[in-house]
Amino acid sequence: SGGEKSLTALSFLFALQRFRPSPFYALDEVDSFLDGVNVERLAGLIAAQADAAQFLVVSHRRPMIAAANRTIGVTQARGAHTQVVGMPPAA
């Protein structure tokens, strides 16, 4: 399934991070095929690793957004320009 493939790829990524760390990671909707429990686990893992590296994560999932240190909303109305909105930190 898509969730299993996502977990396999993420496991490989985090194994590489432990072997040869990078200072920056960009993840684009890597949680889209995961169920809620695994999104929460991934958010926790990213938060735990955030002391050693920066993570830029694009996500529409609430658990991932709630775990973020900073959140930026990007919207586009039909036929309009893109709008970037700073979001307050999750409580």
C-alpha positions as CSV (number, residue, x, y, z in Angstrom):
1,S,0.0,0.0,0.0
2,G,1.0,3.6,-0.2
3,G,1.4,3.9,3.6
4,E,3.8,0.9,3.6
5,K,5.9,2.4,0.8
6,S,6.0,5.7,2.6
7,L,7.1,4.1,5.9
8,T,9.8,2.2,4.0
9,A,11.1,5.3,2.4
10,L,11.0,7.3,5.6
11,S,12.8,4.5,7.5
12,F,15.6,4.6,4.9
13,L,15.8,8.4,5.2
14,F,16.1,8.3,9.0
15,A,18.6,5.5,8.9
16,L,20.7,7.6,6.5
17,Q,20.3,10.5,8.8
18,R,21.8,8.6,11.7
19,F,24.7,7.3,9.5
20,R,25.5,10.5,7.7
21,P,23.5,13.5,9.0
22,S,22.5,16.4,6.9
23,P,21.7,19.8,8.3
24,F,18.5,20.2,6.3
25,Y,15.7,18.0,5.1
26,A,12.7,18.9,2.9
27,L,9.7,16.6,3.0
28,D,6.7,17.1,0.7
29,E,3.5,15.5,1.9
30,V,5.3,12.4,3.1
31,D,2.4,11.7,5.4
32,S,-0.3,11.8,2.8
33,F,-0.7,7.9,2.7
34,L,-0.2,7.3,6.4
35,D,-3.0,6.7,8.9
36,G,-3.5,9.0,11.9
37,V,-1.4,6.9,14.3
38,N,1.6,6.9,12.0
39,V,1.3,10.6,11.2
40,E,1.6,11.2,15.0
41,R,4.6,8.9,15.2
42,L,6.3,10.6,12.3
43,A,5.6,14.0,13.7
44,G,7.2,12.9,17.0
45,L,10.2,11.5,15.3
46,I,10.7,14.7,13.3
47,A,10.3,16.8,16.4
48,A,12.9,14.6,18.2
49,Q,15.4,15.0,15.3
50,A,14.8,18.7,14.9
51,D,17.6,19.5,17.5
52,A,20.2,18.2,15.1
53,A,18.7,19.3,11.7
54,Q,16.2,21.6,10.2
55,F,13.1,20.1,8.6
56,L,10.9,21.8,6.1
57,V,7.7,19.7,5.9
58,V,4.7,20.3,3.6
59,S,1.6,18.7,5.1
60,H,-2.1,19.0,5.3
61,R,-2.4,16.6,8.3
62,R,-3.3,18.1,11.7
63,P,-1.0,16.0,13.8
64,M,2.0,17.1,11.7
65,I,1.0,20.8,11.8
66,A,0.4,20.6,15.5
67,A,3.9,19.3,16.1
68,A,5.6,22.0,14.1
69,N,7.7,24.7,15.7
70,R,6.6,27.2,13.1
71,T,3.8,27.0,10.6
72,I,3.2,29.0,7.5
73,G,0.0,28.8,5.6
74,V,0.0,29.1,1.8
75,T,-3.3,29.6,-0.1
76,Q,-4.4,30.5,-3.6
77,A,-7.9,31.7,-4.5
78,R,-9.2,30.7,-7.9
79,G,-7.6,33.1,-10.4
80,A,-5.8,35.0,-7.7
81,H,-2.2,35.3,-6.6
82,T,-0.7,33.1,-3.8
83,Q,-1.0,34.4,-0.3
84,V,1.4,33.5,2.5
85,V,0.1,33.7,6.1
86,G,2.1,33.3,9.3
87,M,0.3,30.9,11.7
88,P,0.5,31.1,15.5
89,P,2.3,28.2,17.1
90,A,0.2,25.3,18.2
91,A,-0.9,25.5,21.8
